[in-house]
Amino acid sequence: MRKIIEISVIGAIAASTALFAGEVIDINKGVNDPALIKKEDLGNKKVVEAVDLGLRKGQLQGSEVVPVKTDYSRPAPGSSKRFARAYVNAPPMIPHSVEGLLPITRSNNQCLGCHMPEAAKGVGATAIPASHFTDFRPKTEMKDGKVIKDGKAVSNTTDVVVAKFKKLDKLNPARYNCSQCHAPQANVKPIVGNTFQPEFTSKSLMEKSDLIDMITDGVK
């Protein structure tokens, strides 16, 4: 299941890598290949065979069912090139080796050594954005049998549109587990065609986050 998720995420990066020629590695070269997309377009096929369903193309029994060979080997931290983001404010994928860095534990998070803002610039790493030093959760309490969020009674706990978030002077503990959003990438050929085309209002957003500045955009 993890592999399927990773492939769907990295597939969305392909369209943006073209604008980073010479700056990033295009790990999804060919993902927008018309032949591959047509092959996966089952909706336009008159007859869909059982072997066409799913990611494995073949019988589910027998010796031909072989797991995809993956290669997670990547350059060491500090010597790799960045991957373009899949879309605006998408969590960037990990471009370097994570050997010895994962799993992240309560007492050991080596990601912070390079990616904390005060250290990132000196080592050329992507700095943890301001959104990770912000508490977006509304203050919640029970009063007279009612749920009170940010001082207002709500009938449904999802009624709060935007919390009165506050800046923190340290990393938000909810953001501590980096690998819950950021994942290393396997060097495998895409098996599903992807027609997703990301749109960036500026080239800089392909490399950094402005989530903290636009979190309330379009919200009344």
Residue pairs with C-beta under 8 A, 6 or more apart in sequence:
3 68
3 70
3 186
4 55
6 183
6 185
6 186
7 188
7 190
7 191
7 192
8 192
9 86
9 93
9 183
10 27
10 28
10 83
10 86
10 93
10 185
11 28
11 31
11 190
11 192
11 194
11 196
12 86
12 87
12 90
12 194
12 196
12 198
13 27
13 28
13 83
13 84
13 85
13 86
13 93
14 26
14 28
14 29
14 31
14 32
14 194
15 32
15 196
15 197
15 198
16 84
16 85
16 86
16 87
16 198
16 200
16 206
17 24
17 25
17 26
17 27
17 28
17 83
17 84
18 26
19 84
19 203
19 206
20 84
20 206
23 81
23 82
24 81
24 82
24 83
24 84
25 81
25 83
25 95
27 83
27 185
27 187
28 190
28 194
30 36
30 189
30 190
31 190
31 193
31 194
32 193
32 194
32 195
33 193
36 190
36 193
37 193
37 194
37 195
38 193
39 193
40 192
40 193
41 193
42 48
42 52
42 53
45 52
51 57
51 58
51 59
55 191
55 192
56 65
58 64
58 65
59 65
68 188
68 191
69 188
70 186
70 187
70 188
71 186
71 187
71 188
72 97
72 98
72 184
72 185
72 186
72 187
73 97
73 187
74 80
74 94
74 95
74 96
74 97
74 98
74 184
74 185
75 95
75 96
75 97
76 96
76 97
77 96
77 97
77 101
77 114
77 125
78 96
78 114
78 123
78 124
78 125
79 96
80 95
80 96
80 97
81 95
82 92
82 95
82 126
82 207
83 92
83 93
83 95
83 185
84 206
84 207
85 92
85 198
85 205
85 206
85 207
86 93
86 198
87 198
87 199
88 198
88 199
88 200
88 201
88 205
88 210
89 205
89 209
89 210
89 211
91 181
91 182
92 126
92 182
93 182
93 183
93 184
93 185
94 182
94 183
94 184
94 185
95 185
97 184
98 184
100 110
101 110
101 111
102 179
103 179
104 111
104 176
104 177
104 178
104 179
109 176
109 178
111 178
112 128
112 171
113 119
114 120
114 123
114 125
115 125
115 126
115 127
115 128
115 178
116 127
116 128
116 171
117 127
117 128
119 125
120 126
120 127
120 128
121 127
126 207
126 208
128 171
128 175
129 208
129 209
129 211
129 212
130 167
130 212
131 209
131 211
131 212
131 215
132 171
132 172
132 175
133 167
133 168
133 169
133 170
133 171
133 172
134 165
134 166
134 167
134 168
134 172
134 212
135 165
135 166
135 168
135 172
136 163
136 165
136 215
137 163
137 165
137 174
138 149
138 150
138 160
138 163
138 164
139 149
139 150
139 151
139 164
140 147
140 148
140 149
140 157
141 147
141 148
142 148
143 153
146 153
147 153
147 154
147 157
148 154
149 157
149 159
149 160
149 163
150 160
150 163
150 164
152 160
154 160
161 219
161 220
162 215
162 216
162 219
165 215
200 206
